[in-house]
């Protein structure tokens, strides 16, 4: 190792220590940086430490470590803990592979933990405002990408060569670029925008500002030309208008009018695109229905093993060896039925908070809107981490009363980069 390499390593280590100290001192800064990395840093950017850590995974770990707090656990947390234990045990017993275990613990369990912790350090209104602002900015960039035909993010350094080879190439449908931003895939971007749209509806912004932001997000989601993204966006907005407490009538009616206008524009556009695409869209649907031939390979516990050379009922399973666009089936193929059902139970229970007015929240609506999608697409790139973060956030949100949060918002007035935690400490002491 030469002198310049040692110097760079020392600088990186020093910067890391300073960053950790800042994150510990300023939870607001932590969440803002985390949200920016989630939306604007592709998964192929990161570091190699034993194995490749994407920037969002590494930052999520740092956020968890620097924001450890005393939280009240519940049954959903227990289910997630049991799954994590099962995943680790199966790896120790060589019932599943290292890659699947790392993904499960770092891209599913870890973001869930971060979602459970974040509200112990910042308020719900702050989280809502940050997500709403960041997704709106991402939507503007998505529209620029669509208009220019250029994705800036694919020109960023490919630190993870394998990930870049998988997610770097741009997609086209009917000779139109499918916008994907920093998400590596149009489906991932569509899902992320759909989940985030709820936070725009819930943000404490003027009605006109929220409508403009929602219009930008809708337009950007349409440019992904992802059917599941557009459908889950519609689910998210409808559920938001129907269920979010405290939403003014002006906002509800305005969103309804915006939805009608959007349909008048979107339906002809998509109809033209899919007509030009010919058999491509139909082939995609046939592929997804054919995935159920893999069900016979799923074990009660553990990985399904190597099924790439098998044929079942005349269906050659090797066609699905590289891609399984069904998140639940991916869970089952990697870990078996029992662990997979635990995982789905976590998402379903996080979504059921929408059934009680006292616990309905933006993250619970976001998770509920994605439930149909987990049977139609895989949790790819950082979209999977985002979904699990929102599941944890939904659980944390439900544990905090609306009155307590309103009081916190009135008493907490430091600047974004304030180093003081006096207000946070006093607020959450009172909540206990």
N, C-alpha and C positions, 0 to 999 in steps of 0.2 A: 504494500500500500504506500503510494507516494505522499509527499507532503501536502500537495494541493487537495488530495482526497481526504486526508485527515482533517485539514482545515475546514473543508466543506461539511464534513460530518460533525465537527465541533460547532460550526455555525448553526447547522440544522438542529442539533441537540439543544443549543442555547435558545434558539427561536421556539422550539417545542416547550421548553420549561417556562419561558415567558408567556407563551400562549396558554398553558395550563393554569398559571397563576392568574392571568386575566380572566379566563373562563370561570375559575373558582370565585373570583371577586365580583364578577359581573354576569349573573345568570342571563340577563337580557342580551348582552353581547353574545353569549354562547348560543342562544336560540336563533338570533339573527344570522350569525355565521353559518350555523347548521342548515338553516332554511336556504340560504344562498348557495351553499355547496350542493344541497339536494337538487335544486332546480337548474344550476348553471355549471356543474362540474361533472363530466361524463364518467362512467364507471371504469374506463380504461386509464384514468389518471389516479395514481396512488403510489405506494411504496412496497418494496419487497422486504418483508421481515419474516423469514421462515417460509411464507407463501405471500401471494400478492394481496395487499389490502387496498381496496378502493378508497378514495378520499372520503366518501360518505360513511363507509364502515368505520374507518379509523377515527373520524370526527365523532361519530356516535359513541364509540367506546370512550373517548376523552370526555364527551359531554356527560356520560353516565358516571364516570369516575369522579369528575369535578362537581357533580350535583347530587351526590348520594344524600338522601334525606330519610327521615323517619316517616314512612307512609303506612297507612292501614291496609293490610292485605285482605283479599277476599277469595271467594271460590274460583273466580276466573284466573286469578294469579296462580292458584294451586294447580289448575289444569295446565297452564303454561309451564310451570315448574316441573310437573310430572312428565310432560313431553320432552323438556330439555334433558331430564334425567334418563328417559328412555333412549333418546338419541345418542347420548354419551355412552350409555351402557351397551347399546347395539354396536357402536363403533369399537368399544373395547373387546367385545365378543366377536368382532369381524363379521357382523351381520349386515353392516352397511359400510359404505366407503368414506374416505376422509373428505372428499369434496362435498358430498351430500351433508355430512355432519357439520362442516365448517359453514356452509350456506345456512343450515338450519339454526345454528347457534348465533352466528354473527349477522345474518340478514333477516332473520325472523324473530328470534328471542330477544336479541340485544335491542333492536328498535322498539319492541314492545316495552321493555324495561325503561327506555328513555321516555316513551310516552307516559308511563306511569309516574315518572319522577318530575317531569318538567313543571307541572303545576304547583309543586312544592316550593318553587323558586320564583316563578313569574305568574301573573294573573291570566285568566282565561281571555280577557279582552285583548291583552297584548299578543298572545299567541294567535288569536283570530286576525288581528290587524296585520301582523307580520306575514302570515300565510297569504292573506288576501292581497297585500301589496306585492309580494314576490311573484305570485302566480300571474298577476296582472302584467307585471314587467315581462315575464316569460311569454305571455300571450302576444305582447307587442313584438317581441323578437321572433316569435313563430310566424306572425303575419309578414314581417320583413323577409324571413326565410322563404316563405311561399311566393312573395312578389318578386324576389331577386333570383330565386332558384339556387341559392347558395346557403349551405349550412356551415357557419363559422366553426362550430364545435369539432367537426371532424378533422380540422386542421391543427387541433391541439396535440401536443406530444403524446404518442402512444406508449405510455409506460408499461401498460399491460398488453403485450403484443397479442396474446390469444383473445383477450376481451375485445381489443380493437378489431381483430379479424372477424369476430362474430357480430359486433354491434356498430362498427364504423361505416360499412357500406350503406349508402342511402337507398331508400326504396322508391319505386315508381309504380303508379297504377294508372293505366290508360294514358301513358305519357305525361302524367302529372306527378311532380315531386310530392311525396307524402312527408309532411313536416314532422320532425321528431325532436328538434331542439337539442338539448344536452342529454336526452333520455335514451338515446341509442336505438330507439324503435318507435314508430308512430303509435303502436298500441299502448306502449308504456306512457307516452306523453298524453295520449287521450285519456287514459285511466287517471293519471295524476291531475289533469285539469278538471276532470269530472269530480274527483274527490275534493279538490280545492274550491270549486265553485260554491260549495255550501258556506265556506268561510267568507266569501265575498257577500253573499246574501246576508249573513249575520253581522258583518262589520258595522261599526258605529260611524259610518260615513253618511253624508247626505244621499238621499234617494237617487238623485241624478248621477252622482259619482258611482254608486254601486251599479246602476243600470248600464253605464258606459263600460265599466270594468267587466260586467257579466257579458255584455255584447262582444267585447274583445275576446274573452275566454271562449265563448261559443264559436266565434268565427275561427279562432285558432284551432279549436278541437275539430271543426269541420275540415280544416285543411290537412288534418292527419289522415283523412279518408278512412278512418277506422270505425266500422259499424258499432263495435262494442263500446268504444269511447263515446260516440255520439249518443247511444242509447243510455249509457250509465250517467252521462251528463244530464239528459232529460229526467232520469229517475231522481238524480240529486236535487235538481232545481224544483221539481214538483214536490218532493218530500219536504224540502226546505220551506216552500211557500205554505204548505199545509200544516207543518208540525212545529216549526221554530217558534218558541214563545216570544212575546214582546215585539213581533214584527208588525210594523205599522200597516194599516189598510192600504195606504198609498203605495207602499212597496209591493204588497201582494198583488194588487191590481196592475201595477206597472210591469211586474215580471210576467203576468199573464198575457198582457198585450205584447210584450217583447217576444214571448214564446210563439204567439200566433204569427207575428211578422217574420221571426226566424224560420218557422216552418215553410212559409211562402217562398222564402229564398233558398233554404237548404234543400228541400225535397227535389226541386227541379235540377239543382246542381249535382246532387248525389245520383239522381236518376241518370243524368247524362254520363257521369263518370263510370258508373257500373255497366251502363249499356256499352260504352266504348271498351270497357275491360273484357267484355265477352264472357268466356268461360272461367276467367280467373277467379272471380268472386264465388261462383258456384263450386269450383274446385276446392276453394278454401273451406267452404261449408261442408263439403263431402269429406274432406280430410278430418275435420273435427268430429264428425259423426263416426268415422272409422276408428277413432282412437279407442272406442269402448271395447274393441277386440283385445285390448291390453289388460282388461279387468281380470281375465282368467289367470294372469301371471302374478297378481298381487298376493302376497303372503299375509298371514295374521300379524306377524312381526318380522321386521327385517326387509332388506332389499329384495326386489324381484330377480336380481341377478342378471345374467346376460341372456336376453331374449331376442337379440338382433337377428339371429339366424332361424328363428322359429316361424312356423306357419300354423295359424289356427283358423279353422273353418274357411280355408282358402285365402285368408288374409295374411300377407307376408308382413310380419311384425318389424322386420328390419327397416321398413320405410319410415318408422317412427323413432329410430334409434337416436337421431340428432335433435329432434324437436317433438315435445309433447305439449300441445297448446291446451292444457287443462290442468289448472293448478292443483285441484284436489287429487287428480290421478297422479300427478308428479309426487305429491306427498305420499300417496299410497305405494307407488312403485319404489320409492326410496326407503320408506320406513315401515310399511305394512299398514293394515287396516286400523288397528287399535291406536297407534300414535297419530295417524292421520285424522281419525274421528275426533281425537282430543283437540287437534289444531283447528278443525272446522268448528268445533263447539266453542272455542274461544271467540272466533269471528262472529258466530251466530249470537252468542250471549252479549257481545259488545254491541251488536246491532239491535238487540231487543230492548235496549234502553230507550228506543224511540217509542215504545209502547206505553210509556208513562210520561205524562207531561212534565213531571218534576225532574226527570233524568234525560229528556231528549236534548241533544246537543249537536253542534256541527260535526264533530268526529263520529258520533253514533250514526248520524244520517249518512255520512260519507261511507262508512263501513257497510251499512245496510244496502246502499245503492250498488256496491261492488259484489255482493253475494252472488248474483247470477253470473257475474263475469268469471268467478273462480272456476266455473265449470266450462268456460269457453276459451280462456286464455291462460297462459302461464304467468307467474309473478316474475317478470323479467326486469333486468337492470335495477335501478333504484326504486322503481315503482313498487316492488314487493316490500322493501324496507319501509316505504312511506305508508303502505296499507297497515303493516304491523305496528308502526308508530301510532297511527290513528286509532287502532284497536286499543292500545294501552292508554292513549289520551282519553278515549271515550269512557274507560273505566275510571280514570282519575277524575274526569269532569263530573261524573255522576256522584262522586263522593263529596262534592263541594256545593253547598247551597247557593242559590242565586243571591240571597241577601248578603251572605258573607263576602261573595265576590264583588258585589256592588260597593260594600264598605271598603274593601281592599282597593278598588279602583279610585275611590275618593281620597284615601289616605296615602296612596303611593304615587308620588309626583317627582321622582328623581329623573335625571336625564338618562338617555339610553346607555351611556358609558359610565354611569355613576358607579363608584367603587363601594358605596355604602350599601349594606344590606339591612339597615335598621328597620325600614318599613316592612320589607318582606318578613323579617323575623317576627315583628310584632303582630302582623296580620295573621300569620299562620299559627302563632302561639294561641291567638284568640280562637282560631278555627278548631283547635284540638279541644 
